[in-house]
Amino acid sequence: MKQLVCRTIALAISLAIAAPAFAQPGSNARQLEQAIDQSHRALEAILNGDPSLYLALFADRDDITLGNPFGPFGQGRAQVAATLANAANKYQRGTARVEGVAVYGDGNFVCLVEIEHDRTQLAGSDEFSEFSVRVTSLYERISGQWKLAHRHADPITTARSAQSVLGK
C-alpha cells in the first residue's frame, strides 16, 4: 500500500508544482498530502468497522455529498455520517491498497481519482473477500485545510456492456 500511496502523493505534489494556483500565497502542498494520507487511513478504518476517521475528513456543512455502492447519495453532515456508518457496519478486519489515477485542481479545489483494492471480512463472515472500487474525491481548501466536499465510490473497475446500466 505504501508504494501506491507514495504514487498518489507524488501525483498530488506534481500537480502542486505544475499548477500556478498552488503557488499562490497560503497554499500548502504538504497539507494536501496529509489530507490524502488521512483518507487512506480512514479507508482502512472503514474496512475495520470505524466510520469516524472519514467523517472527520468531511467539511462541516450541509452541501457535502457521499455516494457508495450501498444506496443513494447522502447529502449534508447527518446523511453523510449515516452513509459512512452503514458502510462501516458491513466490514471487519480489512486492509486496502490504493492506486492513484489522476489529480486535477487549483489552489482551492482538488479532484482526486483513485482505485481502491480492498480485502476484508464482510460482517458475520469468517471468509475474506477482495474487491476494487473506483473513487472520485473532491477536496476543498477551507480555512487553510483540505476537507472533503464530495466522495463517490462504486465497484465499476472493468468494461461493461450498455445493458449493464439497465439493472436487469
Backbone as numpy.savetxt, mean C-alpha at the origin, in Angstrom:
# Nx Ny Nz CAx CAy CAz Cx Cy Cz
12.74 -9.85 0.94 11.92 -8.67 0.94 12.79 -7.41 0.94
13.90 -7.43 1.67 14.74 -6.24 1.77 15.23 -5.79 0.41
15.58 -6.73 -0.47 16.08 -6.37 -1.78 15.01 -5.62 -2.58
13.77 -6.11 -2.53 12.70 -5.44 -3.26 12.30 -4.14 -2.60
12.35 -4.09 -1.28 12.08 -2.84 -0.58 13.12 -1.81 -1.02
14.37 -2.22 -1.08 15.43 -1.30 -1.52 15.17 -0.83 -2.94
14.67 -1.71 -3.80 14.36 -1.32 -5.18 13.25 -0.28 -5.21
12.21 -0.47 -4.39 11.13 0.50 -4.32 11.64 1.83 -3.79
12.44 1.78 -2.76 13.00 3.01 -2.20 13.91 3.68 -3.22
14.67 2.90 -3.96 15.53 3.47 -5.00 14.69 4.17 -6.07
13.53 3.58 -6.42 12.64 4.25 -7.36 12.17 5.59 -6.80
11.81 5.59 -5.53 11.34 6.83 -4.90 12.43 7.88 -4.87
13.63 7.45 -4.55 14.75 8.40 -4.49 15.05 8.94 -5.89
15.03 8.06 -6.89 15.30 8.54 -8.25 14.25 9.54 -8.68
13.00 9.32 -8.27 11.96 10.29 -8.57 12.26 11.60 -7.86
12.67 11.50 -6.61 12.95 12.71 -5.83 14.09 13.51 -6.46
15.05 12.82 -7.00 16.18 13.51 -7.63 15.78 14.08 -8.98
14.98 13.31 -9.73 14.64 13.71 -11.09 13.52 14.75 -11.16
12.60 14.74 -10.22 11.45 15.63 -10.29 11.79 16.99 -9.68
11.71 18.05 -10.46 12.06 19.38 -9.95 11.24 19.77 -8.73
9.99 19.34 -8.64 9.15 19.74 -7.51 9.70 19.21 -6.19
10.41 18.08 -6.22 10.98 17.54 -5.00 12.14 18.39 -4.51
12.70 19.17 -5.40 13.83 20.01 -5.02 13.39 21.30 -4.35
12.07 21.54 -4.31 11.58 22.75 -3.67 11.89 22.73 -2.18
12.06 23.90 -1.58 12.34 23.95 -0.15 11.25 23.24 0.63
11.64 22.51 1.67 10.69 21.82 2.55 10.40 20.39 2.13
10.80 19.99 0.93 10.55 18.60 0.54 11.62 17.71 1.14
11.30 16.42 1.30 12.26 15.56 1.95 12.09 14.13 1.45
13.00 13.71 0.57 12.93 12.36 0.02 13.06 11.31 1.11
13.82 11.61 2.16 13.98 10.64 3.26 12.65 10.36 3.94
11.82 11.38 4.10 10.50 11.16 4.70 9.64 10.27 3.82
9.77 10.41 2.51 9.03 9.54 1.59 9.53 8.10 1.73
10.84 7.92 1.78 11.41 6.58 2.00 10.83 5.95 3.26
10.77 6.74 4.33 10.26 6.23 5.61 8.80 5.84 5.50
8.00 6.65 4.81 6.58 6.33 4.64 6.40 5.03 3.87
7.20 4.84 2.82 7.11 3.61 2.04 7.54 2.42 2.88
8.63 2.57 3.62 9.09 1.50 4.51 8.03 1.17 5.56
7.40 2.19 6.13 6.33 1.97 7.11 5.17 1.21 6.48
4.86 1.50 5.22 3.75 0.80 4.57 4.07 -0.68 4.39
5.34 -1.00 4.15 5.72 -2.41 4.01 5.65 -3.13 5.36
6.03 -2.45 6.42 5.87 -3.03 7.76 4.39 -3.19 8.10
3.58 -2.21 7.70 2.14 -2.27 7.94 1.51 -3.44 7.19
2.00 -3.73 5.99 1.51 -4.88 5.22 1.73 -6.16 6.01
2.94 -6.34 6.53 3.20 -7.55 7.31 2.34 -7.60 8.57
2.07 -6.45 9.16 1.20 -6.42 10.34 -0.22 -6.86 9.97
-0.74 -6.38 8.84 -2.07 -6.82 8.37 -2.09 -8.33 8.20
-1.01 -8.88 7.61 -0.95 -10.33 7.37 -0.78 -11.11 8.67
-0.63 -10.40 9.77 -0.57 -11.02 11.10 -1.73 -10.57 11.97
-2.77 -10.02 11.35 -3.99 -9.68 12.05 -4.05 -8.30 12.69
-3.09 -7.43 12.40 -3.04 -6.12 13.05 -3.21 -4.99 12.04
-4.36 -4.30 12.05 -4.59 -3.20 11.10 -4.06 -1.84 11.57
-3.58 -1.74 12.78 -3.27 -0.42 13.36 -2.14 0.32 12.65
-1.11 -0.39 12.17 -0.01 0.31 11.51 -0.46 0.95 10.20
-1.33 0.25 9.45 -1.83 0.84 8.21 -2.72 2.03 8.50
-3.59 1.92 9.49 -4.47 3.03 9.80 -3.66 4.28 10.17
-2.55 4.09 10.86 -1.69 5.22 11.26 -1.07 5.92 10.05
-0.94 5.23 8.93 -0.35 5.83 7.73 -1.31 6.73 6.97
-2.62 6.52 7.17 -3.61 7.29 6.44 -3.77 8.69 7.01
-4.04 9.64 6.12 -4.36 10.99 6.54 -5.62 10.95 7.40
-5.72 11.86 8.31 -6.87 11.91 9.22 -7.90 12.90 8.69
-8.67 12.43 7.70 -9.71 13.28 7.11 -10.76 12.40 6.43
-11.84 13.03 5.99 -12.99 12.30 5.48 -12.91 11.85 4.03
-11.92 12.33 3.27 -11.87 11.96 1.86 -10.84 10.89 1.53
-10.25 10.24 2.53 -9.33 9.13 2.26 -10.13 7.94 1.76
-9.48 7.07 0.96 -10.17 5.90 0.43 -9.27 4.67 0.48
-9.91 3.52 0.62 -9.21 2.24 0.64 -10.07 1.21 -0.08
-9.46 0.56 -1.07 -10.14 -0.52 -1.77 -9.30 -1.78 -1.64
-9.96 -2.90 -1.31 -9.27 -4.18 -1.26 -10.19 -5.26 -1.83
-9.70 -6.48 -1.99 -10.49 -7.52 -2.65 -11.72 -8.00 -1.87
-11.92 -7.53 -0.65 -12.97 -8.08 0.21 -14.27 -7.30 0.21
-14.36 -6.25 -0.58 -15.60 -5.50 -0.59 -15.43 -4.16 -1.27
-16.46 -3.31 -1.14 -16.40 -2.01 -1.80 -15.38 -1.08 -1.13
-15.12 0.04 -1.78 -14.20 1.02 -1.22 -14.72 1.53 0.12
-13.78 1.73 1.04 -14.09 2.45 2.26 -13.68 3.89 2.05
-14.53 4.82 2.48 -14.21 6.24 2.35 -14.39 6.92 3.69
-13.40 7.71 4.06 -13.42 8.37 5.36 -12.73 7.50 6.40
-12.33 8.11 7.48 -11.53 7.43 8.51 -12.24 6.20 9.08
-13.52 6.32 9.41 -14.24 5.20 10.04 -14.36 4.01 9.09
-14.72 4.26 7.84 -14.86 3.16 6.88 -13.51 2.55 6.54
-12.48 3.37 6.41 -11.14 2.84 6.14 -10.69 1.96 7.31
-10.93 2.39 8.53 -10.57 1.59 9.71 -11.31 0.26 9.69
-12.60 0.27 9.36 -13.38 -0.96 9.31 -12.90 -1.88 8.19
-12.56 -1.31 7.03 -12.06 -2.09 5.90 -10.73 -2.75 6.24
-9.84 -2.00 6.89 -8.56 -2.57 7.33 -8.76 -3.68 8.35
-9.64 -3.47 9.31 -9.91 -4.48 10.34 -10.48 -5.75 9.72
-11.37 -5.59 8.75 -11.95 -6.74 8.06 -10.86 -7.55 7.36
-9.94 -6.87 6.70 -8.85 -7.58 6.02 -7.94 -8.27 7.04
-7.57 -7.56 8.09 -6.65 -8.12 9.09 -7.24 -9.35 9.77
-8.54 -9.38 9.95 -9.19 -10.54 10.59 -9.09 -11.81 9.77
-8.72 -11.69 8.52 -8.65 -12.85 7.63 -7.29 -13.54 7.63
-6.28 -12.93 8.28 -4.91 -13.43 8.17 -4.26 -13.67 9.52
-3.24 -14.54 9.49 -2.38 -14.78 10.65 -1.05 -15.35 10.16
0.01 -15.04 10.90 1.36 -15.57 10.65 1.86 -15.32 9.22
1.71 -14.09 8.74 2.07 -13.79 7.36 3.37 -13.05 7.18
3.89 -13.16 5.97 5.07 -12.41 5.53 4.78 -11.86 4.14
5.59 -10.89 3.72 5.38 -10.28 2.41 6.71 -9.93 1.77
6.66 -9.89 0.46 7.77 -9.41 -0.36 7.15 -8.42 -1.33
7.73 -7.24 -1.46 7.14 -6.17 -2.27 8.03 -5.87 -3.46
7.40 -5.80 -4.62 8.10 -5.50 -5.87 7.68 -4.11 -6.35
8.60 -3.20 -6.42 8.30 -1.86 -6.93 8.12 -1.88 -8.43
7.08 -1.23 -8.91 6.82 -1.16 -10.34 7.09 0.25 -10.86
6.53 1.26 -10.21 6.71 2.63 -10.67 6.39 3.61 -9.55
6.95 4.80 -9.69 6.68 5.91 -8.77 6.50 7.16 -9.62
5.44 7.89 -9.36 5.16 9.13 -10.07 4.84 10.20 -9.03
5.14 11.45 -9.32 4.70 12.46 -8.39 5.45 13.75 -8.48
5.19 14.57 -7.48 5.85 15.86 -7.35 6.08 16.10 -5.86
6.27 17.33 -5.47 6.58 17.62 -4.08 5.43 17.47 -3.12
4.19 17.30 -3.63 3.02 17.19 -2.76 2.28 15.88 -2.87
2.38 15.21 -4.00 1.68 13.94 -4.21 2.63 12.94 -4.85
2.54 11.69 -4.41 3.31 10.60 -5.01 2.39 9.40 -5.18
2.41 8.83 -6.36 1.67 7.62 -6.66 2.69 6.48 -6.74
2.50 5.47 -5.94 3.40 4.33 -5.87 2.66 3.10 -6.39
3.25 2.40 -7.34 2.67 1.20 -7.92 3.57 0.03 -7.55
2.99 -1.00 -6.93 3.76 -2.15 -6.45 2.98 -3.44 -6.68
3.70 -4.53 -6.59 3.08 -5.86 -6.51 3.53 -6.47 -5.19
2.57 -6.88 -4.39 2.86 -7.51 -3.11 2.73 -9.02 -3.26
3.75 -9.74 -2.83 3.74 -11.20 -2.86 3.64 -11.64 -1.40
2.50 -12.21 -1.06 2.19 -12.50 0.33 2.14 -14.00 0.59
2.51 -14.35 1.81 2.41 -15.73 2.29 1.84 -15.65 3.69
0.70 -16.30 3.90 0.03 -16.19 5.19 -0.91 -17.37 5.41
-1.33 -17.51 6.64 -2.39 -18.46 6.95 -3.70 -17.70 6.98
-4.68 -18.22 6.28 -6.00 -17.64 6.40 -6.51 -17.98 7.79
-7.22 -17.06 8.41 -7.71 -17.27 9.77 -8.46 -18.60 9.86
-8.10 -19.39 10.86 -8.74 -20.68 11.06 -8.10 -21.82 10.29
-7.07 -21.57 9.53 -6.42 -22.60 8.73 -5.01 -22.86 9.25
-4.59 -24.11 9.15 -3.22 -24.46 9.50 -2.29 -24.37 8.29
-2.87 -24.28 7.10 -2.11 -24.24 5.87 -1.73 -22.81 5.50
-0.53 -22.66 4.94 -0.13 -21.36 4.42 -0.61 -21.22 2.98
-0.98 -20.02 2.62 -1.40 -19.70 1.25 -0.50 -18.60 0.72
-0.24 -18.65 -0.57 0.54 -17.61 -1.22 -0.32 -16.94 -2.28
-0.21 -15.62 -2.36 -0.96 -14.87 -3.36 -0.24 -13.55 -3.62
-0.58 -12.94 -4.74 -0.01 -11.65 -5.10 -1.14 -10.67 -5.38
-0.89 -9.41 -5.07 -1.86 -8.36 -5.38 -1.13 -7.17 -5.99
-1.81 -6.51 -6.92 -1.26 -5.27 -7.46 -1.82 -4.14 -6.61
-0.97 -3.17 -6.35 -1.32 -2.11 -5.40 -0.96 -0.75 -5.98
-1.87 0.18 -5.82 -1.63 1.58 -6.13 -1.87 2.38 -4.86
-0.87 3.14 -4.44 -0.99 3.96 -3.24 -0.73 5.41 -3.62
-1.55 6.31 -3.11 -1.37 7.73 -3.33 -1.01 8.38 -2.00
0.18 8.94 -1.95 0.65 9.66 -0.77 0.52 11.15 -1.00
0.14 11.86 0.05 0.07 13.31 0.00 0.95 13.87 1.12
1.66 14.92 0.79 2.50 15.57 1.80 1.62 16.53 2.58
1.43 16.24 3.86 0.55 17.02 4.74 1.36 17.45 5.95
1.46 18.74 6.15 2.22 19.29 7.28 3.61 18.67 7.38
4.26 18.51 6.23 5.63 18.00 6.20 5.77 16.49 6.30
4.65 15.75 6.35 4.70 14.29 6.43 3.95 13.68 5.26
4.46 12.54 4.77 3.79 11.80 3.72 2.73 10.91 4.34
1.47 11.10 3.94 0.34 10.32 4.46 -0.40 9.68 3.30
-0.97 8.51 3.55 -1.78 7.86 2.52 -3.10 8.59 2.38
-3.46 8.90 1.15 -4.78 9.46 0.85 -5.65 8.39 0.19
-4.98 7.42 -0.47 -5.71 6.36 -1.18 -4.80 5.13 -1.33
-5.42 3.98 -1.20 -4.72 2.71 -1.46 -5.73 1.77 -2.09
-5.30 1.09 -3.13 -6.15 0.10 -3.79 -5.32 -1.14 -4.06
-5.83 -2.30 -3.67 -5.16 -3.57 -3.90 -6.16 -4.56 -4.47
-5.75 -5.28 -5.49 -6.60 -6.35 -6.03 -5.72 -7.47 -6.55
-6.30 -8.67 -6.69 -5.49 -9.84 -7.04 -5.22 -10.02 -8.53
-5.45 -9.02 -9.34 -5.23 -9.17 -10.78 -3.76 -8.86 -11.09
-2.98 -9.91 -11.24 -1.55 -9.74 -11.56 -1.15 -10.48 -12.82
-2.13 -11.10 -13.48 -1.87 -11.78 -14.75 -2.95 -11.37 -15.75
-2.69 -11.61 -17.02 -3.65 -11.25 -18.07 -4.95 -12.03 -17.86
-6.05 -11.37 -18.17 -7.38 -11.99 -18.07 -8.17 -11.70 -19.33
-9.18 -12.52 -19.54 -10.03 -12.33 -20.72 -11.01 -11.19 -20.45
-11.58 -10.67 -21.51 -12.60 -9.62 -21.38 -13.80 -10.15 -20.59
-14.14 -11.41 -20.75 -15.27 -12.00 -20.05 -15.06 -12.05 -18.53
-13.83 -12.03 -18.08 -13.57 -12.14 -16.65 -14.14 -10.96 -15.87
-14.28 -9.82 -16.51 -14.84 -8.67 -15.79 -16.35 -8.75 -15.63
-16.98 -9.70 -16.29 -18.42 -9.86 -16.19 -18.84 -10.56 -14.90
-17.90 -11.18 -14.21 -18.22 -11.83 -12.96 -19.04 -13.10 -13.10
-18.94 -13.71 -14.25 -19.72 -14.97 -14.48 -18.86 -16.18 -14.29
